[in-house]
Every structure is written in C-alpha cells, then in structure tokens.
Amino acid sequence: IEESADVQGRQAESQAQIYQIDLEHADKVLNMQDEEIEPAELQEVAEVVTTAKLMTEVVTAASATITAAVPTLTTAAAPTLTTAPSAARRRN
C-alpha cells in the first residue's frame, strides 16, 4: 500500500509540473490567513492606499484640466477641382 501511495504521489507531482500547479498553494493560503497583521502594519497599509487614491485623484483632475485647456485644431478640407479643362487644352 505504501508503494501505491508513493507512486500516486509521484504521479501527482509529475502532473503538477506538467500543468504548472503548486500542490502546496492551499496550505500557503491557509497559512497566510492564520497570520495576524500587526496594528502598525495595518496603519501603514491604510496610509499607502490613501496616498495612492489621493495621487490618482490629483492626476485625474490635472489631466481633465489639461484636456480642457488644449485648443482644438480645425482643419479645412482640401479644395477639389470642379472645372473641366478648356476645349483648347483638350485639342493639344
């Protein structure tokens, strides 16, 4: 029975390598959930997120201001030839 479990374990590892699966992923996730975050770390994360949001708002507002201040360019359509060549030119 031990041999069978060993063979199955190797097959699972082989398939995990083929499909690039981390067999220990679930354990890693559960370990991360078990860890408690220190209040100081939590405060620092909150400050970073708040700063990032503020920077995003400033950049968005500045972008809107620049867009509104840029004058729009108007282009005139190229003139088209509407007259036919004269009869004298066609004879030559």
Residue frames as a rotation matrix with the C-alpha (Angstrom) as fourth column:
ILE 1
0.575 0.818 0.000 0.00
0.818 -0.575 0.000 0.00
0.000 0.000 -1.000 0.00
GLU 2
0.364 -0.524 -0.770 2.91
0.190 -0.768 0.612 2.35
-0.912 -0.369 -0.180 0.73
GLU 3
-0.685 -0.626 0.373 4.27
0.452 0.037 0.891 1.75
-0.571 0.779 0.258 -2.77
SER 4
-0.097 0.753 0.650 0.91
0.973 -0.067 0.222 2.62
0.211 0.654 -0.726 -4.28
ALA 5
0.783 0.365 -0.504 0.73
0.517 -0.832 0.201 5.87
-0.346 -0.418 -0.840 -2.30
ASP 6
-0.077 -0.907 -0.414 4.32
0.157 -0.421 0.893 6.69
-0.985 0.004 0.175 -3.32
VAL 7
-0.671 -0.114 0.733 3.52
0.715 0.165 0.680 6.06
-0.199 0.980 -0.029 -6.99
GLN 8
0.363 0.886 0.289 0.38
0.910 -0.404 0.093 8.19
0.199 0.230 -0.953 -6.76
GLY 9
0.593 -0.217 -0.775 2.37
0.326 -0.815 0.478 10.96
-0.736 -0.537 -0.413 -5.08
ARG 10
-0.535 -0.844 -0.023 4.95
0.258 -0.189 0.947 10.93
-0.804 0.501 0.319 -7.87
GLN 11
-0.402 0.471 0.785 2.19
0.906 0.085 0.414 10.95
0.129 0.878 -0.461 -10.50
ALA 12
0.685 0.677 -0.269 0.55
0.717 -0.691 0.086 13.95
-0.128 -0.252 -0.959 -8.82
GLU 13
0.209 -0.699 -0.684 3.90
0.123 -0.675 0.728 15.78
-0.970 -0.236 -0.054 -8.72
SER 14
-0.704 -0.473 0.530 4.52
0.529 0.149 0.835 14.92
-0.474 0.869 0.145 -12.38
GLN 15
0.012 0.805 0.593 1.10
0.962 -0.172 0.213 16.19
0.273 0.568 -0.776 -13.42
ALA 16
0.706 0.203 -0.678 1.56
0.497 -0.825 0.270 19.30
-0.505 -0.528 -0.683 -11.30
GLN 17
-0.303 -0.887 -0.350 4.80
0.166 -0.411 0.897 20.04
-0.938 0.213 0.272 -13.12
ILE 18
-0.625 0.127 0.770 3.15
0.779 0.170 0.604 19.49
-0.054 0.977 -0.205 -16.50
TYR 19
0.264 0.859 0.439 0.27
0.800 -0.450 0.398 21.83
0.539 0.246 -0.805 -15.66
GLN 20
-0.595 -0.635 0.493 2.44
0.223 -0.719 -0.658 24.16
0.773 -0.281 0.569 -13.54
ILE 21
0.558 0.818 0.136 0.30
-0.048 -0.132 0.990 23.64
0.828 -0.559 -0.035 -10.45
ASP 22
-0.562 -0.670 0.486 1.59
-0.538 -0.150 -0.829 24.42
0.628 -0.727 -0.276 -6.97
LEU 23
-0.088 0.545 -0.833 0.42
0.350 0.800 0.487 21.49
0.933 -0.249 -0.261 -4.83
GLU 24
-0.468 -0.163 -0.868 1.15
0.882 -0.036 -0.469 23.43
0.045 -0.986 0.161 -1.65
HIS 25
-0.694 0.196 0.693 -0.85
0.097 -0.928 0.360 26.50
0.713 0.317 0.625 -2.70
ALA 26
0.388 0.921 -0.024 -3.82
0.113 -0.021 0.993 25.72
0.915 -0.388 -0.113 -0.45
ASP 27
0.373 -0.324 -0.870 -1.50
0.920 0.248 0.302 25.31
0.118 -0.913 0.391 2.55
LYS 28
-0.715 -0.686 0.135 0.23
0.676 -0.728 -0.117 28.60
0.178 0.007 0.984 1.75
VAL 29
-0.348 0.677 0.649 -3.10
-0.056 -0.706 0.706 30.43
0.936 0.210 0.283 1.52
LEU 30
0.648 0.617 -0.446 -4.30
0.368 0.259 0.893 28.98
0.667 -0.743 -0.059 4.80
ASN 31
-0.024 -0.743 -0.668 -1.02
1.000 -0.023 -0.010 29.92
-0.008 -0.668 0.744 6.49
MET 32
-0.796 -0.239 0.556 -1.36
0.334 -0.940 0.075 33.50
0.505 0.245 0.828 5.23
GLN 33
0.114 0.931 0.347 -4.87
-0.077 -0.340 0.937 33.67
0.990 -0.134 0.033 6.67
ASP 34
0.547 0.060 -0.835 -3.64
0.733 0.447 0.512 32.42
0.404 -0.893 0.200 10.04
GLU 35
-0.536 -0.833 -0.136 -1.09
0.813 -0.465 -0.351 35.20
0.229 -0.299 0.927 10.38
GLU 36
0.554 0.683 -0.476 -2.29
0.785 -0.618 0.028 38.22
-0.275 -0.389 -0.879 12.29
ILE 37
0.087 -0.476 0.875 -1.39
0.599 -0.677 -0.428 41.65
0.796 0.562 0.226 10.98
GLU 38
-0.481 -0.348 -0.805 0.19
0.858 -0.376 -0.351 44.00
-0.180 -0.859 0.479 13.48
PRO 39
0.561 0.755 -0.340 -1.75
0.682 -0.654 -0.327 47.25
-0.470 -0.048 -0.882 14.02
ALA 40
0.052 -0.617 -0.785 1.29
-0.187 -0.779 0.599 49.29
-0.981 0.116 -0.156 12.91
GLU 41
-0.863 -0.350 0.363 1.49
0.234 0.359 0.903 47.34
-0.447 0.865 -0.228 9.65
LEU 42
-0.087 0.930 0.356 -2.23
0.985 0.135 -0.111 47.77
-0.151 0.341 -0.928 9.11
GLN 43
0.542 0.224 -0.810 -1.90
0.285 -0.956 -0.073 51.53
-0.790 -0.191 -0.582 9.67
GLU 44
-0.440 -0.799 -0.411 0.96
-0.224 -0.345 0.911 51.70
-0.870 0.493 -0.027 7.17
VAL 45
-0.733 0.253 0.632 -1.07
0.652 0.526 0.546 49.80
-0.194 0.812 -0.551 4.56
ALA 46
0.352 0.928 -0.121 -4.00
0.872 -0.372 -0.316 52.17
-0.339 0.006 -0.941 5.10
GLU 47
0.291 -0.321 -0.901 -1.72
-0.062 -0.946 0.317 55.19
-0.955 -0.037 -0.295 4.65
VAL 48
-0.781 -0.618 0.092 -0.24
0.010 0.135 0.991 53.78
-0.625 0.774 -0.099 1.43
VAL 49
-0.409 0.716 0.566 -3.68
0.910 0.367 0.194 53.07
-0.069 0.594 -0.801 -0.01
THR 50
0.549 0.615 -0.566 -4.95
0.606 -0.759 -0.238 56.52
-0.576 -0.213 -0.789 0.99
THR 51
-0.113 -0.695 -0.710 -1.89
-0.212 -0.682 0.700 58.17
-0.971 0.230 -0.071 -0.60
ALA 52
-0.860 -0.201 0.469 -2.35
0.352 0.431 0.831 56.16
-0.369 0.880 -0.300 -3.80
LYS 53
0.055 0.964 0.262 -6.01
0.987 -0.013 -0.160 57.18
-0.151 0.267 -0.952 -4.02
LEU 54
0.520 0.082 -0.850 -5.10
0.224 -0.974 0.043 60.83
-0.824 -0.213 -0.525 -3.47
MET 55
-0.541 -0.793 -0.278 -2.42
-0.153 -0.233 0.960 60.68
-0.827 0.562 0.005 -6.17
THR 56
-0.643 0.382 0.664 -4.92
0.749 0.495 0.440 59.12
-0.160 0.780 -0.605 -8.57
GLU 57
0.455 0.864 -0.215 -7.43
0.812 -0.501 -0.299 61.90
-0.366 -0.038 -0.930 -7.89
VAL 58
0.233 -0.450 -0.862 -4.80
-0.092 -0.893 0.441 64.61
-0.968 -0.023 -0.249 -8.43
VAL 59
-0.807 -0.571 0.147 -3.57
0.054 0.178 0.983 63.09
-0.588 0.801 -0.113 -11.69
THR 60
-0.314 0.781 0.540 -7.14
0.943 0.320 0.086 62.66
-0.105 0.537 -0.837 -12.93
ALA 61
0.612 0.547 -0.571 -8.02
0.533 -0.819 -0.213 66.26
-0.584 -0.174 -0.793 -12.09
ALA 62
-0.120 -0.745 -0.656 -4.82
-0.237 -0.620 0.748 67.59
-0.964 0.246 -0.102 -13.70
SER 63
-0.815 -0.152 0.559 -5.47
0.430 0.488 0.760 65.53
-0.388 0.860 -0.332 -16.81
ALA 64
0.155 0.955 0.253 -9.00
0.972 -0.101 -0.214 66.91
-0.179 0.279 -0.943 -17.09
THR 65
0.535 -0.020 -0.845 -7.68
0.141 -0.984 0.113 70.46
-0.833 -0.180 -0.523 -16.70
ILE 66
-0.547 -0.809 -0.216 -5.03
-0.165 -0.149 0.975 69.97
-0.821 0.569 -0.052 -19.38
THR 67
-0.608 0.387 0.693 -7.56
0.766 0.517 0.383 68.40
-0.210 0.763 -0.611 -21.74
ALA 68
0.491 0.858 -0.150 -9.94
0.804 -0.513 -0.300 71.34
-0.335 0.027 -0.942 -21.25
ALA 69
0.385 -0.402 -0.831 -7.15
-0.055 -0.909 0.414 73.90
-0.921 -0.114 -0.372 -21.78
VAL 70
-0.652 -0.660 0.374 -5.83
0.307 0.221 0.926 72.48
-0.694 0.718 0.059 -25.05
PRO 71
-0.104 0.630 -0.770 -7.34
-0.715 -0.586 -0.382 74.37
-0.692 0.510 0.511 -28.01
THR 72
0.280 0.269 0.921 -8.91
0.375 0.853 -0.363 72.23
-0.884 0.447 0.138 -30.65
LEU 73
-0.729 -0.571 -0.377 -7.40
-0.182 -0.369 0.911 72.41
-0.659 0.733 0.165 -34.09
THR 74
0.492 0.867 0.072 -9.74
-0.079 0.127 -0.989 72.90
-0.867 0.481 0.131 -37.00
THR 75
-0.666 -0.696 0.267 -8.73
0.179 0.198 0.964 71.66
-0.724 0.690 -0.008 -40.39
ALA 76
0.104 0.657 -0.746 -10.13
-0.744 -0.447 -0.498 72.87
-0.661 0.607 0.442 -43.67
ALA 77
0.521 0.143 0.841 -10.99
0.328 0.876 -0.352 70.35
-0.788 0.460 0.410 -46.32
ALA 78
-0.621 -0.784 0.003 -8.68
0.241 -0.187 0.953 70.33
-0.746 0.592 0.305 -49.30
PRO 79
0.016 0.649 -0.761 -10.19
-0.695 -0.539 -0.475 72.17
-0.718 0.537 0.442 -52.29
THR 80
-0.121 0.016 0.992 -11.38
0.474 0.879 0.044 69.95
-0.872 0.476 -0.114 -55.09
LEU 81
-0.926 -0.233 -0.297 -11.15
-0.163 -0.462 0.872 70.64
-0.340 0.856 0.390 -58.81
THR 82
-0.118 0.971 0.206 -14.64
0.298 0.233 -0.926 71.34
-0.947 -0.048 -0.317 -60.11
THR 83
0.503 0.277 -0.819 -13.91
-0.617 -0.548 -0.565 72.80
-0.605 0.789 -0.104 -63.57
ALA 84
0.670 -0.237 0.704 -13.04
0.536 0.810 -0.237 70.80
-0.514 0.536 0.670 -66.65
PRO 85
-0.457 -0.873 -0.169 -10.03
0.417 -0.378 0.826 71.71
-0.786 0.307 0.537 -68.80
SER 86
0.078 0.480 -0.874 -10.80
-0.546 -0.713 -0.440 74.15
-0.834 0.512 0.207 -71.59
ALA 87
0.880 0.339 0.333 -11.53
0.094 0.564 -0.820 72.95
-0.466 0.753 0.465 -75.13
ALA 88
0.688 -0.683 -0.245 -8.27
-0.625 -0.387 -0.678 74.47
0.368 0.620 -0.693 -76.38
ARG 89
-0.180 -0.792 0.584 -6.23
-0.948 0.297 0.111 72.35
-0.262 -0.534 -0.804 -73.96
ARG 90
0.302 0.345 0.889 -8.06
-0.207 0.934 -0.292 69.17
-0.930 -0.096 0.354 -74.86
ARG 91
0.986 0.099 -0.131 -7.18
-0.143 0.121 -0.982 69.60
-0.082 0.988 0.133 -78.56
ASN 92
0.333 -0.937 -0.103 -3.44
-0.901 -0.284 -0.328 69.80
0.278 0.202 -0.939 -77.93
